[in-house]
Amino acid sequence: MANAVLMPKAGITVESCIIGKWEKKVGDQIAEGDILFTYETDKAAFECESTAAGELLEIFFGDGEEVPCLVNVCAIGTKGEDVSALRPDGAAPAAAPAEEIPAVPAAAAPVAAQAVETTAAAGTGKISPRARNLAERAGVDGSLATPTGPDGRIIERDVRRLMAEGAPAQAAAPVAAVASAGPEYEDVKFSGIRRAISKSMHNSLTSMAQLTHNFSFDASAILAYRKMLKESGGECAGITIGDLILYAVSRVLPGWPDLNAHMLDDVSIRKFNHVNLGVAVDTPRGLIVPTIMHADEKSLLEISNELKVLAAEARDGAISPDKLTGASFTVSNLGGFGVESFTPVINPPQTGILGVCTTVQRPRKGADGSIQLYPAMALSLTYDHRAIDGAPASRFVQELCKQLEHFTVLLAK
């Protein structure tokens, strides 16, 4: 009896996943534990292992399709078995029938007729709708692509490879058309992660009363402390300036509960008893924000070590979606890119986000009246004005700057 393989549920809050690439094709012999395909949530990418052994009889969803969790994705069993009972409602075999090639008008030039003959000979393969749409937009003959999809199917990446190799134009194109070196543009669909970021940021800016205040502080103390840690060697040598700021935020934020909170609606707010610190991480797949839970109860070294693990998992695409939820406040650090000031966007339903900027040399008058330079680091706080007013929001950053300027005293508390 044939068995179905389900789309895994990668985390409690995940409802659907997008298939990235099938690693097996129909007809392949599969063993339990073999990697069938890659898939991604709105935050991370994973590999799906087979839960059955036998022949891959049918693939119900192709590359790039969004599939609800715990829905049948493919069928594995003995050759010739009927799998219709396993096929989800509305799903069709991934290898769709080839479509007829439109006839070329009789008035077409001989060159065009010759191209049609070539297409007819090569166009006996099957082509996915996504691949066909891309070929039509780019003005190339998708049927000339070398198929690498399931059951000899031409898929989107095959058409892209054909375009990169200098694909011939569509046979039906006018002979008088000027030859082009390639398409003038390319339409690329957002990945699941990019779609999630787009939706969240748009919702944030259209549903909140956001305002940003910019401050700066004398970074001499944290720079000196960071230098001492680095020179000391051992496990503390890896603590960064960003870690020091996260530690300071975790200690100062409890005094401003309206910033350590979620807006539930326009008339209520959820204030957290602990600081669950979201940290923005740049990854090849886009911005991901893992959470350091109860950061206010962890030491500087614990915060540093936990962030390194979370950031590595996020960049590798192996982080559990459950580690990307629950943050009560977020810190976004763009100082490494030389950003001197910016307007971070709040991650709903949080009420605030802190932007960390680069260090610049600024002048000030010394005790003896001379002009001296000092390292100034800027902080940009964006807050939801529905939850907190400008004066208390400003006092939070003032206190944070004060504690960072006397960081070793903060450590002693």
Protein Blocks (a to p, Z undefined) as FASTA:
>chain_A
ZZddddddebjklmbdcdfbdcbdehiacdehiafbdcddfkbccddddfbecddfbdfb
dehiacdehiafbdcddehiafklmpcghiacfbacddddddddfkbcfklmmmmmmmmm
mmmpccdfklmmmmmmnopafklpccfbehhiacfklmmmmmmnopacdfklcfklccdf
bdfbdcddddfklmmmmmmmmmmmmmcccddddddddfklmmmmmmmmmmngpjklmpcf
klmmmmmmmmmmmmmmmlmccdfblmbccddfbdcdddddddfkbccddddehkllpcfk
lmmmmmmmmmmmmmnopacfklmghiabdcddfklnopabdcdddddfbfbdcddddddd
dddddfkopacddddddddddddfklpcfklmmmmmmmmmmmmmmmmlmmmZZ
